[in-house]
Amino acid sequence: MHNRALRDSLAAFVQEAAWQLAEEVSGGAEIPFELDATPTRSAPLYCYRPLTGQFIGQRAGMLTRLPSYLPATKGLAALPDLPAYLAKRGRRAPAHELADAALQAFLGAVWEDVTDFVFDEPRFDAAYAELEEIAYDGCALSVVITPVEGLVIESDEVALGNGLTLARATTLTDAPHGLPEDPHATVAVLALESKDGRALEQAGRRLRRLQTALRLWDDAEPALGPTAHARTDGASWMTIPLATGIRRPSGDCLLGEDEEDPLRAFCGLVSRRTPRAGELAWALRRFELGCERGSAVEALTDWLLAARALLANRGAEGYEGVAERLAAICAEAPDRPALEARVREAVSLERAAVVGFVKPSPEVEALVCELGGCLRAVLRDVLCGHLDPQLRKVADELRTPSVEEVRADGRQAV
């Protein structure tokens, strides 16, 4: 089986569709039939064949309202060769309707030549095997597994979409040797289909996006392990290095069941909206480099440079404007002076660290982590669309007092 997630989503849809279509029949709807002549040696035999596909097609709009419809169509849309499957089932559709047409064709295959709409697992498995055989013809399936340090999940498995899953390492079957044996250890599992032999290259990009999302998600800064295990089409596992740097010990992020959907959506946003160039891309990379440093003192410069790229006065050589703008975005008006002072303290701390006057301590750790937390919040909100990427403009507007505030200050002065 190439795609377990697609099978599960289609099974859920077929079960819901079976209930809905059975309700239609019990309510008086009739399945049309056609006369079918099958000749034999002695004489032709005639029988009536149910036009189940036609009956389903007439109720396509009703089936689109089922809760499992969208996950099923999204899974089908990701298949490499849906037109070939539709051609096999005697259907054609424009490009924007391929997934809908394939879902109707799949239902027709499950209930071909029958009049009882029930979920029959053998018939479902046969229809799904046909779908995979055609849609994945000529594709190589690659699987990549890598530990995720600093992340603990409550569920055995958390599907993130498009073949990417977080799972407990101990629940995997046919897993490679060398995975963590801790019962709470989490791994990322990525399944990719490719016809051009570039699956592992694509896997590297996908895993880097996952790591970026996890680092922005929680201040524990979960990160991928230094190595991954990969194989193609069931061959032997091979070990490949990942350039993920060092993760500083900072506790674990516990992902509860109620946080799975928000994380899934967040990973999708980061994957789609991470820029490839410009100030935001550069700042995001500096933020991640800070996450990989061995100590908070070493991370300080990376995080200050990221803040400078986003917030410093244009043309300024130092950090002019950073403290005021970061405080304006990350704190309410009464708390801004205190945060400004903390950022200025971090700037002065960097100058002392350059000449070796700063040693790691809980106070230094707290200061740098506070800076990193502010930067994480800003980057996360920009990628989620909550903040305009023009951060200097946003901060300056927040710092400018409104007309009401000016009038209130005037009345207090009087």
N, C-alpha and C positions, 0 to 999 in steps of 0.2 A: 504494500500500500504506500503510495507516494505522499498522500496528504490526509493525515488523520483529522485535522481541524475541519477540512472541507467535508469529510464523511460525516462528522458529528453534526455540523450545521445542516447538511442535507437531510440527515435522519430526523432531526428535530422538525424541519419543515414538512417532510413527508408525513410524519405523525400528525401534525396539526392539520395538514391538507386532507388527510384521510378522514379525520373527524368532521371537517367542514363539508366535504363532498358527500359523506355518508348522510349527514343531516339534510342535504339537498335531495338526495334520493328518497329518504324516508318522508320528506315533505311533499313528494309527488313528482319531482323532476324525473324525466325519463331519459335513459341513455339511448341514443340512436343506434340502429343496427343497419348492416348492409348484407345483402345476399352474396354468399361466397360459394362458388362452384369449384370443387376439387375433383378432377377426373381420376377414375381408377380403371383397371383393366376391364371390368365388367360393365360398369355404368358410372356416370358422374354422380357424386354425392354433393348434396346441397346443405349448407349450414348458414346460420346467421352469425355474423361477427360483430361484436360490440365496437362502436366507434368511440372508444374511451378518450382518445386524444382530442377529438372534437368536443366532447362533453366538458373536458377540463379547460380547453381553450375558451369556451363560451363563458367560463367563470373565472377567467384570469384576473380580472379586476378585483373580484372578491378575495382571491387568494393573496393579492399583494398587500392586503391589510393585516395579514397574519403577523404576529410578532417576530417569527423566525424568517420572514421573507427577505429582509435586507441582509442579514448575515449570510444567507444562502446565495443571494445574487452577487454579493461582494466576493465571496469565495470562488464562485464560478468565473467572475470577471478576471480573476488573477490567473486562470489556467492558460497555458501557452498556445493552445490550438483549439479554440471553441468552434471556429468555422468547420473544421474537419468533423467534429462530433455532430454538428447540425446536419452536415451533408450525409453522414451515415444514417441519421434519423429521418432523412427526407425533408429537411427544412432549410430555409434561408432567412436571413435577417440582416438589416443594416447594422453597421458597426456599433451604434449607440444602443441597439436593442439585443445584442448577442446574448448577454447574461439572462435576460428575461425569456428569450426564445429557448435557450438551453435548459432553463429550469422547467418550462412547460414540456419540452421534449423528454426530460428526465422523468417527470411524472408519468408521461405516456409510456415510457419504457417500464417503469415499475408496475403499472397496472394494465399493461398490454393484454388485450383479449380476455379481460376479467370484468365482472360487474360489481364485485364487492370491494369497496374502498376500505381496506384494512392494512395495517402495517405488517407486511409479511417479510421477515428478515432475509430469508433466502432470495426472494425476488429482489429486494432492495440491494443486497450484496452483488447479485448478478448484474443489475443495472449500473451499480457504481463501478464494478470492475470494467464494464464496457466503456464507461465514461473515461476512466483513467487510462485505459489501454489506448484509446484514440487520442485524447487530449495531450497525453505525455509522450506520444510516439516520437522517438528520436531524441528525447531529452535525457540528460544525465542528472540524477538526483544526488546532490551533495548535502551532507549533514555536518555541521560544525558545532562542537560543544566546548564551552569554556566556563570555568568557575567565575562567580560573581562575589567578590569579597565585600563584606560589610552590609549585606542584604539578607534578611530572613523573611520568608513568606509563610503565611499561615496555611494556605492551600497547597496541595501537592503540585499543582500546575496552574500557571497564569498565562493564558494566551494573549500575546500582544498584537497579533495580526500579521498577515503576509509571511507566514512560516516561522515567526519568531516567538519563542515561548520561554518563560522562566519556570524552572522546575526544581524540586528537591532532588539532589544528586542520588539519594538512596532509592528513589522510586523509578529510576531509569532501568529499562531492560536492554540487554546487549550493549552496555555502556563500555567505554574504553577504560583501560587500567590507568590509574593515576588521578582519578577524581577524588575530591575530599570524602572522607568516610564519616565525617560529622553528620549526624542525622538532621541537623538544621542547615547544612550547607546548601547553597543555591547555585544553580548553573543556568546559563543561557543556552538554549538549543535553537539553532537556525537551520531550516531546511530550504534549499534553493534548487530550482530546476533551471537548467541551462542547455542551450544547443550550441553555444560558441566556446565552451570550455573555460569561461571566465567566472564560474560560480564562486571560487574562493576569493577572487578580487572583489566581487560584489559583497561577499560575506564580510570582508574587512571593513567596507564602508558602512554596512548596516550595524555591525557591532560597535564601531566608533560612535555612531549616532546614539545607540543605546547607552553607551557609557556617558556621553554628554548629558543625555536626559536624566540619568540616575544621579549624576553629580549636581545637577540643578534641582533635582527633586527634593533632596534631603541633605541636611548639614553633616550627616555621617559620611557623605561623599562616597557611596558605593562605587566600586570600580571592577573592571574585568581583571582576571588573573593574568600572569605573565605569559601563559601558554594556552593554546587551544588544541583540541583533537578534531581531526577532519577525516572524512572518507567519502568516496563517490561510488554510487551504485553497489553498495554492500561490500566493497573491498576492505582490506585491512585498515585499521585506524593509523593515522600518522600524526605526529606532533608538530605543530607549527608555532613559532614565537609570535607574541603580540607586543607591540611597542606601547605598553600602557603605563610605564613608569612605576613609581613606588606609591603605595597608599599608606598615609600616616594612620596609625591606630587612633580611631576616634569614635568607638562604639559602633553599634549596628543600627540599621534602619529596619524596623519591623513593618512589613506590609500586611495589613489586615485585609480581610475579605471585602470590607466596605471601601477600601482604597484601590481596589484592582481596576475598576472602571476609570476613575480619575487618572491613574497612572497610564492606562492604555491610551486614553485620549491625549495625555501630555506627551507620551512618546511619539504619537502620530504628529502632533504639532511640531515638535523639535525636528523630526525627520523631514517634514515638509518645509519648514520655515528657517532652518539654519542657513545663514548666508555663506556664500563661498568666498566673498571678498569684501573689502571695505572695513570701516572702523569697528563695526559690530563683530564681524568675523575675527578680526585681529584680537579684540578684547576678549572674546569668548575663548580663543586659543590660549591667551595669557592666563585667563582664569583657570583653565584646565591644567596648565603647566604648574600653577600654584598648588593645585590639588595633588600633584605628583611629587612635590618636594618632600624631602625627608624630615624637615622641621618647619615650624611656623616662621622662624626668622628667615629661612630661605624662601618661603612662599610670599613674604611681605612685598618684595620688589615686584614680583609678577602681578600681584593683585593691585598694587598702586599704579603700575603701568596700564593695566586694563582700565582702571578708573580714569586715569589721565586721558586715554584714547577717547573715552566716551564723554567726559565732562570738563576737561581743562579748557581754559581760554585758548582759542585758536591762535597759533603762532607763539604761544608761551613755551618757554623751555622747561619750566618746572611744573608744579602741581597747582598753579594758580587757578582758583575757581572750583577745584575738585571738592574741597570740604563743604563749601556753601551749597553747591548743587546736589551733592550726594545726600546731605542732611535734608534739603528741601524735598527730595523725592522719597526718602526713607523714613522720615519722622514727621510727626505733627508739629505745628508751629511752636508750642511751648517746649518741646523736647529738642528742637533743632540746635540751639546753642551747645547743649551737652554733646550731641553727636558730632557737630563741627569740631569741638575741642578734641574728641577722640580721634577723628581723622587727622587733624593736625599733629597730634601726638604720634600717630603711626608714621606720618611723613618724617618727623624729626627722628623717630626710632630708626628709620631706614638709613639716615645719614650716619647715625652712630654704629649701625650694624656693618656698614661698609668698611669702617676702620677697625672692626673687631671689638667694640666696646659693649656689645649686647650679647648676653648669654641666654639660652632658653630658660624660661621660668613660667610658672602658671600665669603671672600677670601679662607677660609678653604673649603667651598662647591666647589668653582671653582677648587681648587687644586685636591681634591679627585675625582671630576667628570672627570677631565682631565686624571687622572690615570685609572679610570674605562673605559673611552672611548678608551684608548690605549689597555687595556686588552680585551675589547669587540671586537675590530678590529682584534686582534691577534687570539682569539678563533674562531671568525666567519670565518676568512680566512683559518684556519686549517681545520675546518669542511667542508668548501666548496672545499677544495683541492687546494687552491691558495698558501698555505704555507705548506712546509714539516713539519710534526710533530716534527722532530728533531730540535727544535727551537734554541738551543744553537749553533748547527753547522751552521744553517742558519745565525744567527746574527754574529757569528765570521767570516764567509765568507764575509758578508757585511762590516765588520769593517776592513778587510784586504785590503789595497790599491792594486789596479791592477798595472801591469807593466807600463801601459801608465801613470797612475797617479804618479808613482815614478819617471819616466823620466821627466814628466812635472815639478815636484817639484825640480828636479835637475837642470833643465834649468833655473827655476826662481831663484834658489839660486846663480847660476853663474851670 
